[in-house]
């Protein structure tokens, strides 16, 4: 099972889709589950019910609104993914797959709590720095993700809540081995 925000929109999503298609060509039973589907590929799935389609459209908005609580001094893109996807166990059903491959999960798609609940082996194709940073997709400030997101190493120009620290701590807590 491949989890990706999109199927073919954006570089990371296209890379995820190519991996998925290559696995299919070798005979592997591969499926993708995405927040936003633009291909017509029947092996790529998304929520098609009215509530699911609406909610999947709202997730990026929730991410942006939540992100307004933090005013960073840089322009680094961020995903905080504050809301649950509401479909991981029920619609994606990772428990039905031998391996879960994670790709780009930004713009509100999967939050760190849901990722931590996946019990199958995970392969994460890292398309950006989000898996080991706070909310940042890319950052030139290596200090925080190397030292830990602390109050004393936050950039001087940052204001508001330290959402990067909150997300980083959540990843530390929820991504531990059971």
Secondary structure in CASP SS format (residue, H / E / C, confidence):
PFRMAT SS
TARGET T0000
AUTHOR 0000-0000-0000
METHOD secondary structure of the structure
MODEL  1
X C 1.00
X E 1.00
X E 1.00
X E 1.00
X E 1.00
X E 1.00
X C 1.00
X C 1.00
X C 1.00
X C 1.00
X H 1.00
X H 1.00
X H 1.00
X H 1.00
X H 1.00
X H 1.00
X H 1.00
X H 1.00
X H 1.00
X H 1.00
X H 1.00
X H 1.00
X H 1.00
X H 1.00
X H 1.00
X C 1.00
X C 1.00
X C 1.00
X C 1.00
X C 1.00
X C 1.00
X E 1.00
X E 1.00
X E 1.00
X E 1.00
X E 1.00
X C 1.00
X C 1.00
X C 1.00
X C 1.00
X C 1.00
X C 1.00
X C 1.00
X E 1.00
X E 1.00
X C 1.00
X C 1.00
X C 1.00
X C 1.00
X H 1.00
X H 1.00
X H 1.00
X H 1.00
X H 1.00
X H 1.00
X H 1.00
X H 1.00
X H 1.00
X H 1.00
X H 1.00
X H 1.00
X H 1.00
X H 1.00
X H 1.00
X H 1.00
X H 1.00
X H 1.00
X C 1.00
X C 1.00
X E 1.00
X E 1.00
X C 1.00
X C 1.00
X C 1.00
X C 1.00
X C 1.00
X C 1.00
X E 1.00
X C 1.00
X C 1.00
X C 1.00
X C 1.00
X C 1.00
X C 1.00
X C 1.00
X C 1.00
X C 1.00
X H 1.00
X H 1.00
X H 1.00
X H 1.00
X H 1.00
X C 1.00
X H 1.00
X H 1.00
X H 1.00
X C 1.00
X C 1.00
X E 1.00
X E 1.00
X E 1.00
X E 1.00
X C 1.00
X C 1.00
X C 1.00
X C 1.00
X C 1.00
X C 1.00
X C 1.00
X C 1.00
X C 1.00
X H 1.00
X H 1.00
X H 1.00
X H 1.00
X H 1.00
X H 1.00
X C 1.00
X C 1.00
X C 1.00
X E 1.00
X E 1.00
X E 1.00
X E 1.00
X C 1.00
X C 1.00
X C 1.00
X C 1.00
X C 1.00
X H 1.00
X H 1.00
X H 1.00
X C 1.00
X C 1.00
X C 1.00
X E 1.00
X C 1.00
X C 1.00
X C 1.00
X C 1.00
X C 1.00
X H 1.00
X H 1.00
X H 1.00
X H 1.00
X H 1.00
X H 1.00
X C 1.00
X C 1.00
X C 1.00
X H 1.00
X H 1.00
X H 1.00
X C 1.00
X C 1.00
X C 1.00
X C 1.00
X C 1.00
X E 1.00
X E 1.00
X C 1.00
X C 1.00
X H 1.00
X H 1.00
X H 1.00
X H 1.00
X H 1.00
X H 1.00
X H 1.00
X H 1.00
X H 1.00
X H 1.00
X H 1.00
X H 1.00
X C 1.00
X C 1.00
X C 1.00
X C 1.00
END
